[in-house]
Amino acid sequence: MFRRIFAAALAAVAFNAFAALDVNQASQAELESIKGIGPSLSTKILDARKSGSFKSWADLQDRVSGIGPGNAARFSQAGLTVAGASFTAQAPAKAADKSAAAK
């Protein structure tokens, strides 16, 4: 009986460790639990969030210096989400516009 309770408690803790963390709701400590986000970057995120929630990963990257596509991909893999969405790399819009204009 005790083993089952212990196993259930351990499973609950492990599940919470892999739960997604939304940048719009996370505290400074929670942001810093993401590998690659330290006190400086978490402060920048919280300061930018004061002017409104982040709508997308692109919005986060535009408003917070130090977060580009590479960091966004790493943070997303570590469990960070923006408005419930994981980061997906997108081709730069300028390159797509140039290729369409060339045709």
N, CA, C and O atoms as a printed pandas DataFrame, in Angstrom:
     atom_number atom_name residue_name chain_id  residue_number  x_coord  y_coord  z_coord
0              1         N          MET        A               1    0.823   -1.186    0.000
1              2        CA          MET        A               1    0.000    0.000    0.000
2              3         C          MET        A               1    0.869    1.252    0.000
3              4         O          MET        A               1    0.635    2.179   -0.776
4              5         N          PHE        A               2    1.875    1.273    0.877
5              6        CA          PHE        A               2    2.761    2.425    0.962
6              7         C          PHE        A               2    3.534    2.630   -0.342
7              8         O          PHE        A               2    3.775    3.764   -0.754
8              9         N          ARG        A               3    3.915    1.545   -0.978
9             10        CA          ARG        A               3    4.650    1.630   -2.242
10            11         C          ARG        A               3    3.802    2.301   -3.320
11            12         O          ARG        A               3    4.319    3.103   -4.097
12            13         N          ARG        A               4    2.537    1.991   -3.377
13            14        CA          ARG        A               4    1.652    2.590   -4.384
14            15         C          ARG        A               4    1.488    4.088   -4.159
15            16         O          ARG        A               4    1.499    4.868   -5.111
16            17         N          ILE        A               5    1.338    4.479   -2.924
17            18        CA          ILE        A               5    1.202    5.896   -2.603
18            19         C          ILE        A               5    2.489    6.629   -2.964
19            20         O          ILE        A               5    2.451    7.705   -3.559
20            21         N          PHE        A               6    3.622    6.045   -2.603
21            22        CA          PHE        A               6    4.911    6.648   -2.922
22            23         C          PHE        A               6    5.105    6.745   -4.436
23            24         O          PHE        A               6    5.574    7.770   -4.931
24            25         N          ALA        A               7    4.758    5.710   -5.163
25            26        CA          ALA        A               7    4.893    5.712   -6.624
26            27         C          ALA        A               7    3.989    6.764   -7.258
27            28         O          ALA        A               7    4.393    7.435   -8.208
28            29         N          ALA        A               8    2.780    6.913   -6.746
29            30        CA          ALA        A               8    1.857    7.915   -7.270
30            31         C          ALA        A               8    2.375    9.329   -7.006
31            32         O          ALA        A               8    2.287   10.195   -7.876
32            33         N          ALA        A               9    2.904    9.557   -5.829
33            34        CA          ALA        A               9    3.452   10.870   -5.493
34            35         C          ALA        A               9    4.670   11.182   -6.364
35            36         O          ALA        A               9    4.821   12.308   -6.838
36            37         N          LEU        A              10    5.522   10.207   -6.572
37            38        CA          LEU        A              10    6.698   10.394   -7.420
38            39         C          LEU        A              10    6.294   10.673   -8.868
39            40         O          LEU        A              10    6.904   11.515   -9.527
40            41         N          ALA        A              11    5.290    9.984   -9.360
41            42        CA          ALA        A              11    4.802   10.211  -10.723
42            43         C          ALA        A              11    4.222   11.619  -10.871
43            44         O          ALA        A              11    4.419   12.265  -11.900
44            45         N          ALA        A              12    3.516   12.089   -9.863
45            46        CA          ALA        A              12    2.940   13.444   -9.912
46            47         C          ALA        A              12    4.035   14.499   -9.959
47            48         O          ALA        A              12    3.919   15.473  -10.702
48            49         N          VAL        A              13    5.077   14.324   -9.190
49            50        CA          VAL        A              13    6.193   15.272   -9.194
50            51         C          VAL        A              13    6.894   15.247  -10.545
51            52         O          VAL        A              13    7.227   16.304  -11.082
52            53         N          ALA        A              14    7.122   14.074  -11.098
53            54        CA          ALA        A              14    7.778   13.950  -12.399
54            55         C          ALA        A              14    6.928   14.584  -13.491
55            56         O          ALA        A              14    7.466   15.237  -14.385
56            57         N          PHE        A              15    5.616   14.405  -13.437
57            58        CA          PHE        A              15    4.728   14.994  -14.437
58            59         C          PHE        A              15    4.784   16.511  -14.390
59            60         O          PHE        A              15    4.822   17.162  -15.434
60            61         N          ASN        A              16    4.790   17.078  -13.195
61            62        CA          ASN        A              16    4.852   18.529  -13.047
62            63         C          ASN        A              16    6.168   19.105  -13.555
63            64         O          ASN        A              16    6.207   20.251  -14.003
64            65         N          ALA        A              17    7.239   18.329  -13.491
65            66        CA          ALA        A              17    8.532   18.804  -13.970
66            67         C          ALA        A              17    8.524   18.991  -15.485
67            68         O          ALA        A              17    9.277   19.811  -16.012
68            69         N          PHE        A              18    7.680   18.238  -16.189
69            70        CA          PHE        A              18    7.630   18.327  -17.641
70            71         C          PHE        A              18    6.446   19.143  -18.148
71            72         O          PHE        A              18    6.199   19.188  -19.354
72            73         N          ALA        A              19    5.725   19.775  -17.263
73            74        CA          ALA        A              19    4.568   20.576  -17.660
74            75         C          ALA        A              19    5.038   21.856  -18.348
75            76         O          ALA        A              19    6.093   22.403  -18.026
76            77         N          ALA        A              20    4.245   22.313  -19.287
77            78        CA          ALA        A              20    4.575   23.539  -20.016
78            79         C          ALA        A              20    4.422   24.750  -19.096
79            80         O          ALA        A              20    3.595   24.767  -18.184
80            81         N          LEU        A              21    5.238   25.749  -19.366
81            82        CA          LEU        A              21    5.236   26.980  -18.589
82            83         C          LEU        A              21    4.961   28.124  -19.544
83            84         O          LEU        A              21    5.747   28.370  -20.458
84            85         N          ASP        A              22    3.858   28.825  -19.346
85            86        CA          ASP        A              22    3.497   29.922  -20.241
86            87         C          ASP        A              22    4.180   31.205  -19.792
87            88         O          ASP        A              22    4.127   31.575  -18.619
88            89         N          VAL        A              23    4.822   31.877  -20.741
89            90        CA          VAL        A              23    5.581   33.093  -20.451
90            91         C          VAL        A              23    4.675   34.208  -19.927
91            92         O          VAL        A              23    5.146   35.093  -19.214
92            93         N          ASN        A              24    3.395   34.181  -20.264
93            94        CA          ASN        A              24    2.465   35.225  -19.822
94            95         C          ASN        A              24    2.007   35.041  -18.382
95            96         O          ASN        A              24    1.431   35.960  -17.800
96            97         N          GLN        A              25    2.248   33.879  -17.799
97            98        CA          GLN        A              25    1.783   33.620  -16.441
98            99         C          GLN        A              25    2.903   33.292  -15.470
99           100         O          GLN        A              25    2.672   33.221  -14.263
100          101         N          ALA        A              26    4.109   33.091  -15.975
101          102        CA          ALA        A              26    5.216   32.624  -15.143
102          103         C          ALA        A              26    5.786   33.731  -14.260
103          104         O          ALA        A              26    5.843   34.899  -14.646
104          105         N          SER        A              27    6.202   33.328  -13.075
105          106        CA          SER        A              27    6.898   34.246  -12.172
106          107         C          SER        A              27    8.374   34.302  -12.572
107          108         O          SER        A              27    8.816   33.548  -13.438
108          109         N          GLN        A              28    9.123   35.189  -11.944
109          110        CA          GLN        A              28   10.546   35.292  -12.253
110          111         C          GLN        A              28   11.257   33.983  -11.929
111          112         O          GLN        A              28   12.096   33.530  -12.708
112          113         N          ALA        A              29   10.940   33.378  -10.810
113          114        CA          ALA        A              29   11.578   32.115  -10.430
114          115         C          ALA        A              29   11.237   31.007  -11.430
115          116         O          ALA        A              29   12.097   30.200  -11.787
116          117         N          GLU        A              30    9.989   30.972  -11.877
117          118        CA          GLU        A              30    9.596   29.957  -12.855
118          119         C          GLU        A              30   10.309   30.169  -14.187
119          120         O          GLU        A              30   10.743   29.205  -14.818
120          121         N          LEU        A              31   10.434   31.424  -14.619
121          122        CA          LEU        A              31   11.160   31.702  -15.859
122          123         C          LEU        A              31   12.615   31.268  -15.734
123          124         O          LEU        A              31   13.177   30.701  -16.671
124          125         N          GLU        A              32   13.218   31.528  -14.599
125          126        CA          GLU        A              32   14.615   31.169  -14.396
126          127         C          GLU        A              32   14.820   29.665  -14.281
127          128         O          GLU        A              32   15.955   29.195  -14.346
128          129         N          SER        A              33   13.752   28.906  -14.112
129          130        CA          SER        A              33   13.877   27.447  -14.088
130          131         C          SER        A              33   14.071   26.883  -15.497
131          132         O          SER        A              33   14.428   25.714  -15.649
132          133         N          ILE        A              34   13.841   27.696  -16.520
133          134        CA          ILE        A              34   14.065   27.285  -17.903
134          135         C          ILE        A              34   15.552   27.462  -18.205
135          136         O          ILE        A              34   16.113   28.534  -17.978
136          137         N          LYS        A              35   16.183   26.413  -18.713
137          138        CA          LYS        A              35   17.607   26.465  -19.017
138          139         C          LYS        A              35   17.880   27.570  -20.041
139          140         O          LYS        A              35   17.269   27.607  -21.109
140          141         N          GLY        A              36   18.801   28.462  -19.701
141          142        CA          GLY        A              36   19.159   29.570  -20.582
142          143         C          GLY        A              36   18.537   30.901  -20.194
143          144         O          GLY        A              36   18.938   31.946  -20.708
144          145         N          ILE        A              37   17.558   30.875  -19.290
145          146        CA          ILE        A              37   16.956   32.118  -18.824
146          147         C          ILE        A              37   17.481   32.405  -17.425
147          148         O          ILE        A              37   17.215   31.667  -16.476
148          149         N          GLY        A              38   18.223   33.483  -17.322
149          150        CA          GLY        A              38   18.780   33.888  -16.036
150          151         C          GLY        A              38   18.054   35.106  -15.497
151          152         O          GLY        A              38   17.029   35.514  -16.042
152          153         N          PRO        A              39   18.580   35.688  -14.428
153          154        CA          PRO        A              39   17.926   36.846  -13.817
154          155         C          PRO        A              39   17.763   38.030  -14.766
155          156         O          PRO        A              39   16.731   38.700  -14.743
156          157         N          SER        A              40   18.756   38.293  -15.590
157          158        CA          SER        A              40   18.687   39.441  -16.499
158          159         C          SER        A              40   17.582   39.264  -17.541
159          160         O          SER        A              40   16.773   40.166  -17.756
160          161         N          LEU        A              41   17.553   38.100  -18.183
161          162        CA          LEU        A              41   16.547   37.866  -19.222
162          163         C          LEU        A              41   15.148   37.749  -18.626
163          164         O          LEU        A              41   14.184   38.228  -19.223
164          165         N          SER        A              42   15.024   37.125  -17.467
165          166        CA          SER        A              42   13.692   37.020  -16.852
166          167         C          SER        A              42   13.158   38.406  -16.484
167          168         O          SER        A              42   11.958   38.658  -16.592
168          169         N          THR        A              43   14.048   39.301  -16.051
169          170        CA          THR        A              43   13.633   40.676  -15.735
170          171         C          THR        A              43   13.170   41.393  -16.996
171          172         O          THR        A              43   12.163   42.100  -16.969
172          173         N          LYS        A              44   13.898   41.218  -18.109
173          174        CA          LYS        A              44   13.491   41.819  -19.383
174          175         C          LYS        A              44   12.115   41.315  -19.812
175          176         O          LYS        A              44   11.283   42.089  -20.285
176          177         N          ILE        A              45   11.881   40.021  -19.643
177          178        CA          ILE        A              45   10.586   39.434  -20.019
178          179         C          ILE        A              45    9.468   40.027  -19.170
179          180         O          ILE        A              45    8.426   40.422  -19.694
180          181         N          LEU        A              46    9.685   40.088  -17.867
181          182        CA          LEU        A              46    8.656   40.619  -16.967
182          183         C          LEU        A              46    8.395   42.096  -17.231
183          184         O          LEU        A              46    7.250   42.542  -17.166
184          185         N          ASP        A              47    9.448   42.863  -17.529
185          186        CA          ASP        A              47    9.268   44.283  -17.837
186          187         C          ASP        A              47    8.466   44.468  -19.122
187          188         O          ASP        A              47    7.581   45.321  -19.185
188          189         N          ALA        A              48    8.771   43.672  -20.146
189          190        CA          ALA        A              48    8.040   43.768  -21.412
190          191         C          ALA        A              48    6.589   43.311  -21.244
191          192         O          ALA        A              48    5.690   43.816  -21.916
192          193         N          ARG        A              49    6.375   42.370  -20.359
193          194        CA          ARG        A              49    5.023   41.848  -20.128
194          195         C          ARG        A              49    4.123   42.873  -19.443
195          196         O          ARG        A              49    2.899   42.768  -19.526
196          197         N          LYS        A              50    4.710   43.860  -18.769
197          198        CA          LYS        A              50    3.920   44.898  -18.100
198          199         C          LYS        A              50    3.079   45.698  -19.090
199          200         O          LYS        A              50    2.021   46.216  -18.734
200          201         N          SER        A              51    3.551   45.799  -20.335
201          202        CA          SER        A              51    2.797   46.553  -21.353
202          203         C          SER        A              51    1.749   45.690  -22.043
203          204         O          SER        A              51    1.040   46.176  -22.925
204          205         N          GLY        A              52    1.638   44.447  -21.668
205          206        CA          GLY        A              52    0.617   43.564  -22.231
206          207         C          GLY        A              52    1.153   42.164  -22.442
207          208         O          GLY        A              52    2.362   41.957  -22.543
208          209         N          SER        A              53    0.250   41.213  -22.509
209          210        CA          SER        A              53    0.635   39.819  -22.723
210          211         C          SER        A              53    1.262   39.641  -24.096
211          212         O          SER        A              53    0.968   40.383  -25.033
212          213         N          PHE        A              54    2.128   38.646  -24.194
213          214        CA          PHE        A              54    2.726   38.312  -25.473
214          215         C          PHE        A              54    1.709   37.508  -26.284
215          216         O          PHE        A              54    1.115   36.552  -25.785
216          217         N          LYS        A              55    1.521   37.903  -27.522
217          218        CA          LYS        A              55    0.523   37.250  -28.381
218          219         C          LYS        A              55    1.076   36.021  -29.089
219          220         O          LYS        A              55    0.339   35.077  -29.378
220          221         N          SER        A              56    2.393   36.036  -29.370
221          222        CA          SER        A              56    3.022   34.947  -30.125
222          223         C          SER        A              56    4.520   34.962  -29.839
223          224         O          SER        A              56    5.038   35.853  -29.165
224          225         N          TRP        A              57    5.195   33.951  -30.372
225          226        CA          TRP        A              57    6.644   33.909  -30.230
226          227         C          TRP        A              57    7.283   35.097  -30.943
227          228         O          TRP        A              57    8.265   35.658  -30.456
228          229         N          ALA        A              58    6.736   35.479  -32.079
229          230        CA          ALA        A              58    7.268   36.630  -32.816
230          231         C          ALA        A              58    7.149   37.900  -31.971
231          232         O          ALA        A              58    8.063   38.724  -31.952
232          233         N          ASP        A              59    6.033   38.053  -31.281
233          234        CA          ASP        A              59    5.829   39.208  -30.401
234          235         C          ASP        A              59    6.860   39.194  -29.272
235          236         O          ASP        A              59    7.430   40.235  -28.946
236          237         N          LEU        A              60    7.103   38.037  -28.679
237          238        CA          LEU        A              60    8.104   37.911  -27.617
238          239         C          LEU        A              60    9.486   38.288  -28.144
239          240         O          LEU        A              60   10.222   39.026  -27.488
240          241         N          GLN        A              61    9.839   37.787  -29.319
241          242        CA          GLN        A              61   11.147   38.081  -29.906
242          243         C          GLN        A              61   11.296   39.562  -30.235
243          244         O          GLN        A              61   12.381   40.122  -30.076
244          245         N          ASP        A              62   10.228   40.200  -30.688
245          246        CA          ASP        A              62   10.272   41.629  -31.024
246          247         C          ASP        A              62   10.428   42.499  -29.783
247          248         O          ASP        A              62   11.135   43.506  -29.820
248          249         N          ARG        A              63    9.785   42.126  -28.697
249          250        CA          ARG        A              63    9.735   42.977  -27.517
250          251         C          ARG        A              63   10.843   42.721  -26.492
251          252         O          ARG        A              63   11.095   43.567  -25.635
252          253         N          VAL        A              64   11.507   41.560  -26.571
253          254        CA          VAL        A              64   12.540   41.230  -25.586
254          255         C          VAL        A              64   13.867   41.004  -26.309
255          256         O          VAL        A              64   14.023   40.036  -27.053
256          257         N          SER        A              65   14.816   41.908  -26.080
257          258        CA          SER        A              65   16.126   41.731  -26.702
258          259         C          SER        A              65   16.821   40.528  -26.063
259          260         O          SER        A              65   16.716   40.297  -24.858
260          261         N          GLY        A              66   17.519   39.781  -26.885
261          262        CA          GLY        A              66   18.199   38.584  -26.387
262          263         C          GLY        A              66   17.448   37.312  -26.692
263          264         O          GLY        A              66   17.954   36.219  -26.436
264          265         N          ILE        A              67   16.244   37.431  -27.238
265          266        CA          ILE        A              67   15.489   36.243  -27.633
266          267         C          ILE        A              67   15.319   36.279  -29.142
267          268         O          ILE        A              67   14.544   37.067  -29.683
268          269         N          GLY        A              68   16.055   35.416  -29.797
269          270        CA          GLY        A              68   15.949   35.256  -31.241
270          271         C          GLY        A              68   15.416   33.869  -31.546
271          272         O          GLY        A              68   14.998   33.155  -30.634
272          273         N          PRO        A              69   15.423   33.477  -32.801
273          274        CA          PRO        A              69   14.897   32.159  -33.162
274          275         C          PRO        A              69   15.623   31.000  -32.475
275          276         O          PRO        A              69   14.992   30.017  -32.087
276          277         N          GLY        A              70   16.937   31.112  -32.325
277          278        CA          GLY        A              70   17.694   30.032  -31.678
278          279         C          GLY        A              70   17.315   29.859  -30.221
279          280         O          GLY        A              70   17.037   28.747  -29.772
280          281         N          ASN        A              71   17.305   30.961  -29.484
281          282        CA          ASN        A              71   16.913   30.888  -28.072
282          283         C          ASN        A              71   15.453   30.485  -27.932
283          284         O          ASN        A              71   15.108   29.708  -27.041
284          285         N          ALA        A              72   14.594   31.003  -28.800
285          286        CA          ALA        A              72   13.175   30.650  -28.732
286          287         C          ALA        A              72   12.997   29.148  -28.890
287          288         O          ALA        A              72   12.204   28.538  -28.173
288          289         N          ALA        A              73   13.726   28.551  -29.822
289          290        CA          ALA        A              73   13.624   27.101  -30.034
290          291         C          ALA        A              73   14.106   26.340  -28.802
291          292         O          ALA        A              73   13.486   25.357  -28.398
292          293         N          ARG        A              74   15.210   26.791  -28.204
293          294        CA          ARG        A              74   15.730   26.116  -27.004
294          295         C          ARG        A              74   14.770   26.265  -25.819
295          296         O          ARG        A              74   14.530   25.308  -25.084
296          297         N          PHE        A              75   14.230   27.459  -25.642
297          298        CA          PHE        A              75   13.300   27.676  -24.530
298          299         C          PHE        A              75   12.039   26.840  -24.716
299          300         O          PHE        A              75   11.511   26.288  -23.751
300          301         N          SER        A              76   11.561   26.748  -25.943
301          302        CA          SER        A              76   10.364   25.956  -26.224
302          303         C          SER        A              76   10.616   24.478  -25.940
303          304         O          SER        A              76    9.757   23.796  -25.382
304          305         N          GLN        A              77   11.779   23.990  -26.320
305          306        CA          GLN        A              77   12.118   22.591  -26.041
306          307         C          GLN        A              77   12.211   22.334  -24.548
307          308         O          GLN        A              77   11.964   21.218  -24.090
308          309         N          ALA        A              78   12.564   23.354  -23.792
309          310        CA          ALA        A              78   12.655   23.226  -22.334
310          311         C          ALA        A              78   11.291   23.347  -21.655
311          312         O          ALA        A              78   11.191   23.172  -20.440
312          313         N          GLY        A              79   10.230   23.646  -22.434
313          314        CA          GLY        A              79    8.886   23.681  -21.868
314          315         C          GLY        A              79    8.218   25.036  -21.854
315          316         O          GLY        A              79    7.089   25.145  -21.375
316          317         N          LEU        A              80    8.861   26.076  -22.358
317          318        CA          LEU        A              80    8.255   27.408  -22.364
318          319         C          LEU        A              80    7.278   27.543  -23.528
319          320         O          LEU        A              80    7.566   27.097  -24.639
320          321         N          THR        A              81    6.140   28.148  -23.278
321          322        CA          THR        A              81    5.154   28.418  -24.325
322          323         C          THR        A              81    4.777   29.887  -24.291
323          324         O          THR        A              81    4.963   30.570  -23.284
324          325         N          VAL        A              82    4.242   30.362  -25.412
325          326        CA          VAL        A              82    3.706   31.724  -25.496
326          327         C          VAL        A              82    2.254   31.589  -25.903
327          328         O          VAL        A              82    1.953   31.082  -26.983
328          329         N          ALA        A              83    1.356   32.036  -25.049
329          330        CA          ALA        A              83   -0.085   31.916  -25.273
330          331         C          ALA        A              83   -0.454   30.465  -25.563
331          332         O          ALA        A              83   -1.319   30.187  -26.394
332          333         N          GLY        A              84    0.210   29.547  -24.871
333          334        CA          GLY        A              84   -0.086   28.124  -24.995
334          335         C          GLY        A              84    0.543   27.438  -26.188
335          336         O          GLY        A              84    0.330   26.241  -26.380
336          337         N          ALA        A              85    1.312   28.151  -26.999
337          338        CA          ALA        A              85    1.893   27.571  -28.210
338          339         C          ALA        A              85    3.393   27.375  -28.068
339          340         O          ALA        A              85    4.089   28.197  -27.472
340          341         N          SER        A              86    3.876   26.277  -28.622
341          342        CA          SER        A              86    5.305   26.026  -28.698
342          343         C          SER        A              86    5.883   26.786  -29.877
343          344         O          SER        A              86    5.154   27.191  -30.782
344          345         N          PHE        A              87    7.187   26.979  -29.865
345          346        CA          PHE        A              87    7.855   27.699  -30.948
346          347         C          PHE        A              87    7.992   26.797  -32.166
347          348         O          PHE        A              87    8.363   25.628  -32.055
348          349         N          THR        A              88    7.688   27.355  -33.320
349          350        CA          THR        A              88    7.951   26.669  -34.581
350          351         C          THR        A              88    8.743   27.626  -35.449
351          352         O          THR        A              88    8.339   28.768  -35.663
352          353         N          ALA        A              89    9.875   27.150  -35.947
353          354        CA          ALA        A              89   10.739   28.000  -36.778
354          355         C          ALA        A              89   10.023   28.312  -38.079
355          356         O          ALA        A              89    9.422   27.438  -38.705
356          357         N          GLN        A              90   10.097   29.565  -38.470
357          358        CA          GLN        A              90    9.465   30.005  -39.707
358          359         C          GLN        A              90   10.510   30.668  -40.579
359          360         O          GLN        A              90   11.445   31.293  -40.079
360          361         N          ALA        A              91   10.350   30.529  -41.886
361          362        CA          ALA        A              91   11.267   31.187  -42.816
362          363         C          ALA        A              91   11.073   32.687  -42.697
363          364         O          ALA        A              91    9.948   33.151  -42.514
364          365         N          PRO        A              92   12.144   33.447  -42.798
365          366        CA          PRO        A              92   12.009   34.905  -42.725
366          367         C          PRO        A              92   11.093   35.421  -43.833
367          368         O          PRO        A              92   11.162   34.947  -44.966
368          369         N          ALA        A              93   10.255   36.368  -43.517
369          370        CA          ALA        A              93    9.282   36.892  -44.477
370          371         C          ALA        A              93    9.981   37.579  -45.648
371          372         O          ALA        A              93    9.498   37.508  -46.778
372          373         N          LYS        A              94   11.106   38.240  -45.396
373          374        CA          LYS        A              94   11.811   38.950  -46.465
374          375         C          LYS        A              94   12.311   37.987  -47.530
375          376         O          LYS        A              94   12.225   38.298  -48.718
376          377         N          ALA        A              95   12.828   36.834  -47.145
377          378        CA          ALA        A              95   13.320   35.859  -48.109
378          379         C          ALA        A              95   12.172   35.300  -48.936
379          380         O          ALA        A              95   12.326   35.073  -50.136
380          381         N          ALA        A              96   11.029   35.079  -48.309
381          382        CA          ALA        A              96    9.867   34.565  -49.027
382          383         C          ALA        A              96    9.360   35.605  -50.017
383          384         O          ALA        A              96    8.951   35.253  -51.123
384          385         N          ASP        A              97    9.379   36.895  -49.634
385          386        CA          ASP        A              97    8.941   37.960  -50.527
386          387         C          ASP        A              97    9.850   38.084  -51.739
387          388         O          ASP        A              97    9.367   38.304  -52.850
388          389         N          LYS        A              98   11.163   37.946  -51.544
389          390        CA          LYS        A              98   12.114   38.061  -52.637
390          391         C          LYS        A              98   11.938   36.929  -53.653
391          392         O          LYS        A              98   12.006   37.154  -54.861
392          393         N          SER        A              99   11.713   35.717  -53.153
393          394        CA          SER        A              99   11.559   34.578  -54.060
394          395         C          SER        A              99   10.255   34.697  -54.844
395          396         O          SER        A              99   10.202   34.290  -56.005
396          397         N          ALA        A             100    9.206   35.243  -54.239
397          398        CA          ALA        A             100    7.942   35.422  -54.929
398          399         C          ALA        A             100    8.063   36.524  -55.980
399          400         O          ALA        A             100    7.465   36.418  -57.051
400          401         N          ALA        A             101    8.827   37.582  -55.693
401          402        CA          ALA        A             101    9.013   38.679  -56.630
402          403         C          ALA        A             101    9.876   38.252  -57.824
403          404         O          ALA        A             101    9.721   38.783  -58.924
404          405         N          ALA        A             102   10.773   37.306  -57.608
405          406        CA          ALA        A             102   11.652   36.852  -58.676
406          407         C          ALA        A             102   10.886   36.055  -59.722
407          408         O          ALA        A             102   11.302   35.990  -60.879
408          409         N          LYS        A             103    9.786   35.455  -59.333
409          410        CA          LYS        A             103    8.980   34.643  -60.267
410          411         C          LYS        A             103    8.141   35.552  -61.068
411          412         O          LYS        A             103    7.378   35.097  -61.921
